[in-house]
């Protein structure tokens, strides 16, 4: 399962990086998926980050 962040929705709350720092980081005050970690959508911490994202910017896709 792939994970991505929509930069048009993200407003930089930090929830993703707090919940799954090995997958998410901040660049210019916005959340991004770390390079090479795009296939981490199956990780329970990533699923939790997607559910808890206040801007609903995180997408999990098959």
C-alpha positions in Angstrom: 0.0 0.0 0.0 1.4 3.4 -1.0 1.3 6.6 1.1 1.3 10.1 -0.2 0.6 13.6 1.1 -1.4 16.2 -0.8 0.6 19.4 -0.6 -2.5 21.4 -1.3 -4.2 20.1 1.8 -1.3 19.9 4.3 -1.0 22.8 6.6 1.9 21.5 8.7 0.3 20.3 11.9 3.1 17.8 12.5 0.9 14.8 13.4 2.3 12.6 10.7 6.0 13.2 11.6 5.1 12.7 15.3 3.3 9.4 14.7 5.6 7.9 12.1 8.9 9.7 12.0 10.6 7.0 10.0 8.1 7.6 7.1 7.2 11.3 7.3 9.4 14.4 7.6 9.0 18.2 7.3 10.3 20.2 4.3 9.5 24.0 4.3 7.1 23.5 7.2 4.9 20.9 5.4 4.7 17.1 5.8 6.3 14.9 3.1 6.9 11.2 2.7 10.5 10.4 3.1 12.2 9.3 -0.1 12.0 5.5 -0.5 9.2 5.1 2.1 6.3 5.6 -0.3 5.3 1.9 0.0 4.9 2.1 3.8 1.1 2.4 3.8 0.7 -0.9 5.5 2.5 0.2 8.6 0.0 0.6 11.5 1.6 3.9 12.5 1.2 5.3 9.0 -2.5 4.3 9.0 -2.9 6.0 12.3 -1.2 9.1 11.0 -3.6 9.1 8.0 -6.6 8.7 10.3 -5.5 11.5 12.7 -4.3 14.0 10.1 -6.4 17.1 10.8 -6.3 18.3 7.2 -6.9 14.8 5.8 -3.9 15.3 3.5 -2.5 11.7 3.8 -3.7 9.2 1.2 -3.2 5.5 1.3 -3.7 3.7 -2.0 -3.3 0.2 -3.4 
